[in-house]
Amino acid sequence: NRTETKNKIKRRLYVTLKALTGRSLPWGSLTGIRPAKIALTMLGQGIGEKAVCDYMKKTYFASDSKARLCVEIGGRERELLSLLPEGSRGNGYSLYVGIPFCPTTCLYCSFTSYPIEKWEGRVDEYLDALFRELEYVAGQAGRHPVSVYVGGGTPTSLPAKALERLLEKLTGTFDCAGAIEFTVEAGRPDSITREKLEVLKKYGVTRISVNPQTMNQKTLDLIGRRHTVEDVEDRFLMARGLGFDNINMDLIVGLPQEEAEDVRRTMEAVKVLGPDSLT
């Protein structure tokens, strides 16, 4: 049993390191980015909340607070999933389209992403290959995804004409208008222009992300985000002015040299803008 063997090895390693360092971790031996997925799966199998918490603590040495948090988030995800149209819960699917280009690569980034200025001459070649894959997926999975998410990278790092070419193909191949949510990451403010936002509007995109990560200029400079706090505010308000009423903002807590007061300033600045969701 590969999963159980892996967990045994992780538990032994964690206990050994805890003994050597005298430190314990809130998440115990858990690694990865979606710990709540474990709780969501178990809750879906009819396992009670207390039993899920106990499992998280016994299997991964998660703290009481983190185990409870997993169960709480898993419960919220179940509520959201219950909103899916009848018939789509078992055989529906979410379509993710990856655009591996960005204005620059941020200090913390681990995603597959390459500076657009170095690859601009091959963008059309990438799109040609992507379109063949989209056609294949449409033939295998059907034309009706429950949600569509264009991420990366930063999709809006594409030139406006390439972005339009992408969305024209995507909406012509899949029923994006029938999806509960049609998202495009416009994550880097230095990649957003009015022309690109108008392209997103034209093809029925319902949700975008405008991601500051922090609203402290000193930190932005340090982590390689080549935009200003004012750029974030300007592009956000530009999107609002064009009628986008579902705007997400991504923030990262724990960036280099930031203290609690820096995070507080970021939250206050974001609160003034009033995004519709925060990640």
Order of alpha helices (4+ residues) and beta strands (2+ residues): alpha-alpha-alpha-alpha-alpha-beta-beta-beta-alpha-alpha-beta-alpha-beta-alpha-beta-alpha-alpha-beta-alpha-beta
